[in-house]
């Protein structure tokens, strides 16, 4: 069986019969998890394992886990600062900001991989114009060139941990 192009979500901390039926649909190729799907590290491992058991090849498991206020899993995970903190560090010390971005990426990737997650929807590539409360401190910087360099470093850290990322 081949994976389909659709990514869906599940409603809670464990799979319901409706979730299982939806995940078995041939058009489904992935599932995205949210904070509502997380109570504790072991529970997350059990959930991702049950998702993987539904189909072969296994459904891809993703999460929007970028740090700051968009860090879906908290208890038992390293707190990652908002991405804007990397941009502020860049303004003071670019070399240190690149190292910190790689480090953040490695931590995010390692922890997600250990819990059965395949993909993170990070880094955020939005430009911080100072006008969007939705983006706000999620943006790396106000300069697109700095964003590109920091995002590349963050992705290098994610890749070093074996994590696939989506900018």
N, C-alpha and C positions, 0 to 999 in steps of 0.2 A: 504494500500500500504506500502510496506517495503522499507527502504532506501537501495540503491545500494552501491557498494564498491568504486566508482569513485568520486574523488574530482576535480571539474572544477573551472574556474574563470569566471568573467564577465568583460566586456570591459570598463565600464565607471561609472559615478556617479549615474545612474539609469538603470533599466533593460530595454533592448530592446526586441522586439518580438523574435529575435533570442536567446537572453539569456533565456527568459522564456521557449521557446521550448526545449532548451538544458537542463535546470534544471528540466523539466518534464520527462526527459528520465528515465526509471526505473533503469538503472545502476548508476545513479547519487545519491550520498548520502550526498554530501557536496560541499560547495563553499569556495574558499580561496580568501580573499580580499587583495588588494595591495594599495599603495599610490594613484594610479590613480583612485581608487574607493572612495576617501575621499576628500571633499572640506570643510566640516564643521560638527560639531557634530550633528546638527539636520538632515542634509542630510544623514549622516551615519545611524542614527536611522530609517529614512524613507526607506533607501535601505535595511537594514536588515529586517525590517518589511515586505517589499514587497517580499523578498526572502522567508520568513517564510510562507507567504500566498499562495505560489505556490503549496505546497503539505502538506499532513498530513500522517504520522508524518512529522514535519518540517525538512527541509534540515539543516544539521549542518553548522555553519558558523565559519570559522577559519581565522586567520591572523598570519603572522610572525611578532610579535611585541615584541621585546626583549630589547629595549633601545638602546641608542647610535645611530649609523647610520642606524640601522635596527629598527626604530620605525615608522611604516607605517602611523600612525595618529599623527599629531602634534598639530595643532591649537585646543585649548580647552582641550588638554591632558597634563598631567604632564610630563615634560621632564625627561626621565630616562637616567642615565649616561651609558656609555658603561660598559659591564659586567666586563671588566678588572679592573675597578675602585674598584669593590668588592674584587677582588684578591689582589690588592695593599693594600687595607684596612686590609685584612686578615694578610698580612705580618707584619703590625704594631699592630693590635688589633683584634684577631680572634672573640672575643665575639661581638665586635661592628660590624664586617663584617657580622656575622650571623644575627644580628638584622637588619642591613641595607638590607641584601638579602631578609629576610622575609618582610620587609617594601616595598621594590621594588615590590616584587611579589604581595603583597596585593593591592598596587596602580594600577599596571597593570591589575590585575584581576578585581578589582572593576570598573575601567573605561571601560574596554572592555565589561563586563557584562551589564553595564548601557547603552551601545550602541548596544546591541543585538548580541554580538559576543560570541560564545560558547567555542572556543579552541584557545590557542596561541601556536605557534611552538617555545616554549622556555621552559627551558633554553638551551643555546648552551652548548654542552658537549665536544666540541673539545678541544684538548690540545694545548696551546699556545707554540709552539716551536720557535717562533720569525721569522719564514720563510714564512708565508702565509699572503699576503695582503688581501686575501678574508676573512680569519678568524680574524687575527690581534686582535684588542681590543674587538672583540666580545667574545673571550674566557675568561673564568673566571680566569684562572691561568695556569701555566706551569706544575703543579703537579696534576696528576689525583686524588689523595686522597683529595686534597683541592677542586678540581672541584666537586667531589661527595658530599662533605659536604655543600658547598655553593649552589649547585644545589638543594639539598634536602631542604635547608632553603628557597630558592626562590620558590620552588614548594609548600612548606607549606604555604607561603603567598598567592600564587595563589589559592590554595585549600581553604584557609580560606575565600577568596572572592567569592568562588563558581566557580572558573575558572578551566577548564580542561586544562592540559598542556601536551606537547609532548617534550621530551628531544631529 
